[in-house]
């Protein structure tokens, strides 16, 4: 199982905001969280593993990261 610090951050948010649904909290922080690492080209191998776990079957996970970095 792949767990990131984003997951831990959401648990902290959920403990502070009792009406926050876990999945909604993850979605709220996901874009900024993963952009942070992608922009710095950090944790490349881990991000590729996450992309594979999410079953990106139409493209190679490496290309997904490269497209983000090129923009």
N, C-alpha and C positions, 0 to 999 in steps of 0.2 A: 504494500500500500504506500502511495506517495502522499506525504503530508508536508505542507509548507508552513512557514511562519504566518502566512495569510490566514490559515485555519485557526491558529492560536490567537491571532489578533481579533478574529471574529468572535471567538469565545469570550474574550475580554469585553468586546462591544455588547454582546448579548447579556453578559452579567450586569452591565450598567443600564442597558435599555431592555427591560423585561418583556416588552411587546415585540422585540425584534426577532423575526423568524430566522433561524440559522442560515438557510439557503439564501434568503434575501440579503443578509449581512455579507455573505461571501460574494454575492454579485456586486454589492455596493463598493467593495474595496478591490475587486479583481482587476479592473482596468488599470488603475493607478499602480497597483502592486506589481503586476507583471510588466507594465511599461517601464517601471523603475529598473528592473533587471535587464530587460531587453535593450534599453537605451545604453546601458553600460556594458552590454555584451557579457554579463555576469551569469554564472550558473548555467552555461549553455547546455551541458550534458543533462542536467536535471530538467531543464525546460523541454528538451527533446523527449526525455522519458515521459514527462507529463503529457506532451502532445500525442505520443504514441498510446499512452493509457486512455486518452480521450478518443482514440480510434480515428485519427485523421487518415482515412483510407484513400481519399481522392488525390492527396498530395503528400510529398515527403515532409516530415516534421522539420527537417533542416531548412527547407524552402520557406516554410511559414515564418521561421525566425529571421531568415535572410530578407524576406520581403518587408518585415517590420523594420529591420535595421536600415534598409535602403531608403525608406520613406522619411 
